[in-house]
């Protein structure tokens, strides 16, 4: 049963932020301060084959980032920058050394090292 005069429309697409946070992994120490302030949990820890837990990096999942700028504000090493949405994926590709997002379109066929283990658990987290 339909109501006369009612219009159906497709759900609205999610509006992307004007700017996205991108980490320059060349300056990242893996201190994880940014992770504590991210309201949407889009910052992941990135292990590497020749790196122990103290030599990890962090990475931002740009598909989840809301552009809140909190990670930029609190990064003690000033390695996170806000990049205009249209340019963020290209900048992230050039600044990313290791990633845990192998299915991300901007990482595929880029030559970026993809960590096989996936994101590391946060310190103090129980691992099954």
Secondary structure in CASP SS format (residue, H / E / C, confidence):
PFRMAT SS
TARGET T0000
AUTHOR 0000-0000-0000
METHOD secondary structure of the structure
MODEL  1
X C 1.00
X C 1.00
X C 1.00
X C 1.00
X C 1.00
X C 1.00
X C 1.00
X C 1.00
X C 1.00
X C 1.00
X C 1.00
X C 1.00
X C 1.00
X C 1.00
X C 1.00
X C 1.00
X C 1.00
X C 1.00
X E 1.00
X E 1.00
X E 1.00
X E 1.00
X E 1.00
X C 1.00
X C 1.00
X C 1.00
X C 1.00
X C 1.00
X C 1.00
X C 1.00
X C 1.00
X C 1.00
X H 1.00
X H 1.00
X H 1.00
X H 1.00
X H 1.00
X C 1.00
X C 1.00
X C 1.00
X C 1.00
X C 1.00
X E 1.00
X E 1.00
X E 1.00
X E 1.00
X C 1.00
X C 1.00
X C 1.00
X C 1.00
X C 1.00
X C 1.00
X H 1.00
X H 1.00
X H 1.00
X C 1.00
X E 1.00
X E 1.00
X E 1.00
X E 1.00
X C 1.00
X C 1.00
X C 1.00
X C 1.00
X C 1.00
X C 1.00
X C 1.00
X C 1.00
X C 1.00
X H 1.00
X H 1.00
X H 1.00
X H 1.00
X H 1.00
X C 1.00
X C 1.00
X C 1.00
X C 1.00
X C 1.00
X E 1.00
X E 1.00
X E 1.00
X E 1.00
X E 1.00
X H 1.00
X H 1.00
X H 1.00
X H 1.00
X H 1.00
X H 1.00
X H 1.00
X H 1.00
X H 1.00
X H 1.00
X H 1.00
X C 1.00
X C 1.00
X E 1.00
X E 1.00
X C 1.00
X C 1.00
X C 1.00
X C 1.00
X C 1.00
X C 1.00
X C 1.00
X C 1.00
X C 1.00
X C 1.00
X C 1.00
X C 1.00
X C 1.00
X E 1.00
X E 1.00
X C 1.00
X C 1.00
X C 1.00
X C 1.00
X E 1.00
X C 1.00
X C 1.00
X C 1.00
X C 1.00
X C 1.00
X C 1.00
X C 1.00
X C 1.00
X C 1.00
END
